[in-house]
Amino acid sequence: MTNVTIDSAPPASPSREELRRRLTNGPFDLLIIGGGVTGAGIALDAASRGLTTALIEKDDFAYGTSSRSTKLIHGGLRYLAQLDFKLVREVGRERAILHRNAPHLVVPESMLLPITKGGAYGKLMTAVGLSLYDFLARVRKADRRRMLSKQETLTKEPLLDPDRLRGGGLYAEYRTDDARLTLALALAAIRSGATALNYVKADQFVITDDCVRGVMARDMLDGSTFEILAKHTVNATGPWVDALRSLTGPLRGKRLHLTKGVHVVLSYEKLPVRQSIYFDVPDGRMIFAIPADDVTYVGTTDTTYLGDPDKPGILPEDTTYLLDAVNAFFPSITLSESDVISGWAGLRPLIHKEGRSPSDLSRKDEIFLEPNGLISIAGGKLTGYRKMAQRVVDLVVSREPNRTFEPCRTEGLRLAGGRFEDAEDVRHFIGEVQGRLRNLGLTESRATSLVHRYGRDCEAILDCCITEADEPIQDTFLRAEVRFAVEQEMVQRAADFFVRRTGKLHFDPEGMRRTQPLVLDELQSLLSWSDERKAEESKTLDDLLRQATGR
Ligand code: FAD
């Protein structure tokens, strides 16, 4: 196994100006378009093998699908149902690697699969299936599946319907924060030498002698345009992959089929599940209910999407589908639309197959090659990003037969904030953070979410919390968090902070409303915004809150 290096403090991030300057200093060996998990993963793999690497993202890192998933690092139970044993083995192994490289961000989550009369899985099938899953995914002995009697299942989850329940299976999954995972990859790529920048859009390809040699890019913050040159260009734009491919001519061969997945967030009191559950919907699909701090989120839908990839919205029928599913499965729960705190919609960039319904389309990733040299990659899952990256970089390297690069190293690379020995080390650190919060007069219970969010880097935020007599300590802490987000995590817009760095838009919209003025003040001062810019940012936040909460 590859050795892991554990550095002690986050190195300072280069400034936006410096990164912008570097982008014009090509040609790079590799330019990656799209700062979702796929693009960020490719950037880390390439930079750590010694390729000069650039990554650009038209909005914020993880703006697309990579902040709108179910936030699970799956072992691929659904692939087992499709008898794709190779994929189950691969994603199972990837889960373990991710947990090791970011134990604060990829945390074990036991999942309950209730077995019900008329449900998708019977007792025998669940027992055999979950055992096979443990075997293929090489699940550690302590985490292997446990079959439960009806009574044991009800004790685990008293909200289940005793009349329909026949038993249950408990199995191992992992939970993550998808946007922060993507950011951690982008930051790790920068620390490995890549030049990665958000708010830079690829407008057109630069083509010389029928070969793609980079892009004409636009800085989305100041509108300026500039050229980024590269020997190889990868299009990792998820739902936008076909739009980019078609910039060089009509689409040939395979194309994408976008399907929309919606999640709704409810207050924990309205759906007080004791742990994550994967349960049956009357139409034969399965969905998740996942408790997270003060809320439970439920998802997802799966419907063909033909609209603008920048604007997937939540339709009333999406919400109704999810609420009806919960109401049908848990007899004591009666949810209505007014119980929904917020929600999000994401697009799966799947590969089209004639005659297949959205739920039957393969989740496997595929690479498309154009005669002009452009490499595009789509499909796949958060969970498999590392292997996807490896395949793409192997391909790029194979196009450079006269040069030698190091082999793929990402199996042993810690992600930003992940300087821990193991999960036990994370638990120990949470204890230390509790002590520091107590000393500052802040609630200790924040320690777990703080460590899951920032890993060891939360020390840098706590170090900045110098108590000032004229301000409540919560405000001092929030200012320190905003400063860290700007100085270390490339925040450029207020939405970056509320949506993708802290997840407040979806998980605590009231907290977001309350703290919006202070955060905007702090951002104005740190980023030298004019009053007009601040007003624009404020309006964007109001629009986002309206879209997410319906209020
Ligand atoms: P994206 O994250 O969409 O990234 C593409 C990026 O390209 C975007 O940020 C976009 O702004 C940028 N871009 C577009 N055009 C340009 C341009 N011209 N110039 C520069 N940048 C550009 N997987 C799991 O493993 N576990 C789960 O629990 C899970 N749940 C899911 C639930 C739902 C509802 C959905 C939709 C997906 C889920 N997935 C899950 C799958 C996973 O989220 C996706 O496979 C993954 O996030 C796709 O990442 P990506 O980087 O390919 O695309």
Boltz pocket constraint, residues with backbone or C-beta under 6 A from the ligand:
constraints:
  - pocket:
      binder: B
      contacts: [[A, 33], [A, 34], [A, 35], [A, 36], [A, 37], [A, 38], [A, 39], [A, 56], [A, 57], [A, 58], [A, 59], [A, 60], [A, 61], [A, 62], [A, 63], [A, 64], [A, 65], [A, 66], [A, 67], [A, 68], [A, 69], [A, 70], [A, 71], [A, 72], [A, 73], [A, 74], [A, 200], [A, 201], [A, 202], [A, 203], [A, 236], [A, 237], [A, 238], [A, 239], [A, 240], [A, 244], [A, 259], [A, 260], [A, 261], [A, 262], [A, 300], [A, 301], [A, 346], [A, 347], [A, 348], [A, 349], [A, 377], [A, 378], [A, 379], [A, 380], [A, 381], [A, 382], [A, 383], [A, 384]]
      max_distance: 6.0
